[in-house]
């Protein structure tokens, strides 16, 4: 892939120096991001809303309900198969959820709509999943009859999947990408839990999972804020699936802010802001919103690297609401509330991240930090990635108080010594492939 360089000059007020930050943009990835169409996103959302309700328990009817919506998403995915040259294949993965006496009163068949874009390297078995949830709801979680447009929650996430599949299916990537519209999120993350268990039981090399849930609204309720320049990424610190050995290593290295999911979140911030203008990716240091969860959570519980992307401001007059007007306030998750330019930006973040990860080599192996002697320099060593060829590596560095990596040092060797103390900084290593596409960063383990 070709590349271009963007050079940003940041003038620091009242200072005698300036800082130059160089960011590498891969031209093919940049072109894909620019291809995202707000009108296409609106078309997909209007299509999803047209089915009345997408409640997971809605009764099958012609042109109404979640099964009709599944078929719409499936047919849309299938329409992209020809342009993919046979690499994209779509299906519905049906499964049965047994009654639980709570949100599932009777056994019900559900289905995840999946479009798999097969990687082009037979030796690369990595899989990247990007998801949104197809189901919708109103105020009463058990009301499967009333209209539940679900334009933003989570029509916006599903529309992003469809638009990414349309654009990315025409390109080639080393690793496999699965676009999946899951069912049963509102009934207890049922579709995501099914897929996470399947990935675990079948031994998928699932390198990362990105959940998009509500990425199209830019206005908040109550505070009356409107902002389409920020988006949140939620990531776990202490892994939900942490073994005793992992806990010991985390405590020994003070790595509570350096889980794999946290590294993925930092990656999303760097890559997203590199390719999408006028958008700041905000890192939120929790698995999800306060006391709440999303479709990435079952993957985290199975030990996979998973995060959630979500709009910065939530509007609770539109989320989980019956359609009505009260005190001159319109309630309900309607398509006219979507900010399609904001949705375009957030879709662009997803696309840039997936394209970068699926094109880059896999992460460097056996990343270690030398602790054999006390010194004010730091030596890191690693081995080549399992998948793909690295043309070099970045050694990343940040102060212990910094949320993001602050310096990147390039090398084509398998080790590097830096004149910075491991007492004062955190480090990581990422592989760099052709076109300057980078892998996720790996936090080092102590080695002697």
N, C-alpha and C positions, 0 to 999 in steps of 0.2 A: 504494500500500500504506500502511496505517496504521502508526504507530510508537509505541513507548512508551519511556520513559527509565528506565534503572536508574542510581541514584546510589549509589556506594560510598564510604563515608568511611573512610579509612585513617589511624589514629592512629599517629604515629611516636613511639616511646618516647624519653624524655629529650630531647624537642625542643620548641621553643616554637611550632611550626607544625603544621598538619595539611594533608593533600592531599586534594582532592576529585576523583575521576575519574568523568567522565560517559560512559556507554556507551549508544549508541542501539541498541535492539533493534527490528527490524521484526517486527510482530506475526504476519504471515503466515508468516514464516520460523520464528519461535519456535513457532508452532502445529505446523508440520510436524515440527520436531525432537521435540516432545512426543508426536507420533503414532507414533514408532518403537516397535515392540513387541518386547520380548525373547522372547516366546513365538513370534512369527512368525520371528524369527531362528533360534530353535531348530528350528522346523518345517523351515526351508530346509536347515539343516545336517544334520538327520536324513535328509532326502530325498536329499542329496548322498552321504552315507555309505552309504545303502542300496544303492548300485550296486557295492559291493565294492571295486573298484579304479577309479580314474580315470586310470590311467597312460596317457600319450599314445600308447603303442604297444600298448595292450590290444586284443585281438581283439573284434570286434563280437559280442555275444551278447545275447539277449533279457533285459532287466532287469539287465545287468551290463556294466561297462566305460564308457569315456569317451563313446562315441557315445550310449549310453542316458542318460548324465548331461547331454550337450548337449541332447538332446530334452526332458529335464525342465526345464532352465533356459529353453529356448525356449518351452515351453508355459506356464511361469509368467509370463514376460514377455508372452506373447500374451494371457494372462488379464487383463492390465491395459489392453489396447488400447481396449476399449469405453468405459471410464471416462475415457479421455483425449480423447474426442471426435475421434478420428482422428489425433491428433498423435503418438501413440506407435506405432512399427512395429518388429517384431522379425524377425530372420533369422539364419541361420548363414552366415558368410562362409567357405567352404571354400577350401583351398589345398593344394598339394603341397609337401612338404619332401623334397628329394633326400637320399639316403644320404650320410653324411659319414665313415664308417669309425670313428666314435666313439660318439656316443649315438643315431645314426640308422642302424641297420644296413641297412635297405632303404628305398626311397622310401615315404613314408607320407602319407596324406591327413589333414590336421588341419582344425580349424574354430574360428573365434571366434564366440561367441554374442553378438549385438549387439542392443540395444534403443535406438532413436533417438527421442528426444523432441524433435520439431521446434520450433524457435523461432517465435514469433508475429509477429516483425517481418520482413517480406520484405527489408528493406534491411540486416538484421543477419545477416551470414554467419559470425559467430563460432561455433566449435565447442569444447565442453569435453568431454574424455574422462575417465571414471573407470573403473578396471579392477580386477579380481582375476583370479587364474589358476585355471582349472578342474581342471587335472591334479594328480595326487598321486603319491607314490612311497613305497617302503620303503627299507631300508638299501642294497640293490643298485639303483643307478639304472636298470639294464637289466631288472630283474625286473618284468614286466608281468602276472604271473599272480597273485601273492599279494595278499591283501586289503590295501589301502592306504586307510584311511578318510579321511585328509586333512581332518579336521574343522576344524583351525585353519589348516593350510598346504595349500590356501588356501581351505578351505570358508568360513572367517570372512569373507574378502574378497568372495567371490561372494555369500554371504548378505546382506552389506551392500548390494551392488548391487541385489539383488532387492527388498529392503525399501525402498531409496531410490526405485527405479522405481515400486513400488506407490504410494508417497505422492506423489511429485513428478509423476507422470503425470496426476494430477487437477488440477494447477495449470498456469498459463501462465508462460512465461519468454521474454524477448526473444530470447536466443540458443539454439542447439541444444545439447543434452546427449546424449552417447552413453554408455550403460552397457554395458560389454563384459567378458565372461568369456573370457579368452584361453586357448589351449591351448599345450602345448609349452614351458612355462616351465622345467620341470625338465630338459628335453632341450636347453636352450640359448636360452631366451627367443624361441622360434620364432614364436609367435603375435603377440607384441608387435612383433617385428622386421618381420613381414609387414604389420601395421597401420601402423606408423610409415612404412615405405616407401610404402605406398598413400597415406597422407596427404600425403607429400612429393610424390609423382609426380602426384597429382591436384590439388595446389595448395590443400589445405584451409586455411582460416584458423583453424588450431588454436591457440587462445589459451592453453590450459593442459591438462596431463595429470596426473592424480593416480592413482598406483598404490597399491592396498591389498593388502599381502601379510603375513599373520599379524597380525590385529588383535583376536583373541579370547582370548588367554591372558594371565593376570595373575600367574602364578607362575613363578619361575625355577628351574632345576636347579642343584645345587651350592651356591649361596648361600642357598637356601630362602627367598628374598624373595617376598612377595606384595604386589602393589600395583596397584590398578586406578584410580589417580588420575593417571597419567602416560602419555603416548604420544609416540613419536618421529616427527619429520619429517626425512627426509634430503634434502639439496639440494646440488647442485654449486656450488662457488665459481667457479673458472675453468671456463668452459663446455667441455664435451667437443668441441663443434663451434665452435671459435673461429677466426675469420679473422684475418689479419694486421692488418687495420684495427681489429678489435675488441680485439686484444691491445694495440695501441698506445694506444687510448683507456683501456683498463683500467689500464695502467701509468701513464699520464699523470694519471688522476684517483684513483689508488689504490683502484679499485673492485673489488678481488678478492673483497670480501664483499658485493657488490651486484649479482650476476648476476640475470637474470630469475627463475631458479629460486629463488634465495635470497629475492627479494622475494615470490614466491608462498609460500614457507615462512613468512615473517613474517606474511603475510596469513592463512594457515591458523591460526597461533597466535592472532592477535588475534580473528578471527571465531569460531574454535572455542571459545576460552575465554569469549567474549561470550555464546554460546548454550548451552553445555554446562557445567553446574555440576559442581564437584568433579572437574575434569580440567585438568591442566596439559599444554600442548603444548610439548615439549622440542625445540628446534632442534639438530640434529646437523649439524655443518659438514663433511660429506662426502657424496658421491653415494649411497653405500650403506654397509652394514656393512663392516668391515675385510676387504679382498680379496674382497668378494662383490658381487653385482649383482642387479638386479631388472628387472621389465618396464618401468620408466620409462627405463632406460638406453638402449634403442634409440631412443627419442624424443629423448633428450638428444643422442645422436650425430647425429641428423638436424637438430638445431638448434632443436627445440621446447622450450618451458618445461615441465619435468616434475620431479616429486618423488615420494618414497615415504613412505607412512604405515605405521608398524610398531609393534607392541606394545613397551613399554619393557623388559620382562624376557622373555627367551627360555628355553624349556625344551627342552634337547637330548635328554632321555630320551623326548620325544614327537615331536620333529622328525626326519623321515627315518629312521624306525625300524621294524624288523620287529615285529609284534605278539607280545609275549612277556612273561613275568615272570621276573626274575632277581634274586637277593639281595633279595627282597621289594620290588623296584621294578617297577612296571608300565610297560612300554615301548609306545609307539605313539600315534598322533595320533587319539585317540578323542574322541567328542562329550562324554563326561562330564567332560573336562578344560576345557571352554570356560567362561569366565566371561561369562554372557550379559548381565549388567548392564554390564560393561566393553565388550563388543561393541556394546551399545546406545549408549554414550557415543561410541565411536569412529565409529560410523555417523552419529551426530548431528553430529560435526565435519565429516564429508564433506558431509552434506546442507546444513548451514548455509553452507559455503563455496561449493558449487556453486550453490545458490539465490541467494546474494549476487552472485557473479560473473556468472551468466546473466541477472540482473535489472538489474544496474548498467550504466551506459554503458561503452564500451570505454575503454582508457587514454587520457589526454591525449596529444596529438601534439607532436612537436618540443619536448620539455621541455629547457630550457637554463638554465645558471647563468652570469650575467654576469661575465666576467673582463676587461672592457675597462679597468678601472683598479683600483688597490690601494685597498681600503677595509675597514673593520671591520664593515660591514653586508653582507648578501647579498641579491641580487636574482635571482629566478627568473621565467622567462617560458615560456609554453606556448601551444598551440593546442587548439581544441575536439576532443573525441573523434571518431573516424571513424564510430562507431555509437552511437546513442542520444543523448539530450539530457541534458546536465549542468546541474543547478541550482546547482552550485558546485564548489569544489575544496578539497582539504586539501593544505596544504604540510606535509610531515612533516620532523621534525628529530631527530637523535640525536647524542650524543657519539661520537667515532670509536671509542671502546672499548666502546660499548654494542651488544649483539646485536639489540636491537629499537628501533623508533621510540619516542621519549620524549615528544614534543610534536606536536600537530596544530593547525594554524592554518587556519581556514575563510575562504574568500573567494569572491565571485561574479565576480571579475575574472579576467583572463588573465595576471596577473603579481602578484608580491608582493615587497616588500622587508622583510627582517627585521633587527633590530639585533643579529645574531649573526654572528661571523666564519666564513667558509667554511674558514678554517685549522683551526678547532676543532670543527666539526660537519659531519656529512653531511646531505644534504637529498634529498627526493623529492617527487613530486606525484601525487595520485590524484584521479580524477573522482568526483563524488557525484551520484547520481540521486535520483528521487522515492523516498520511504520511507527516505532516508538510506543507501541501499546504495552501497558504494564499489567502485571498480575496484581492480585491482592497482596498486601504486605503481610509478612510473617514475623511475629514477635519472637525473639531468640530465647532459647533455654541455656542455662549456664553449662559450660563444658570446661574440663580441665585438661 
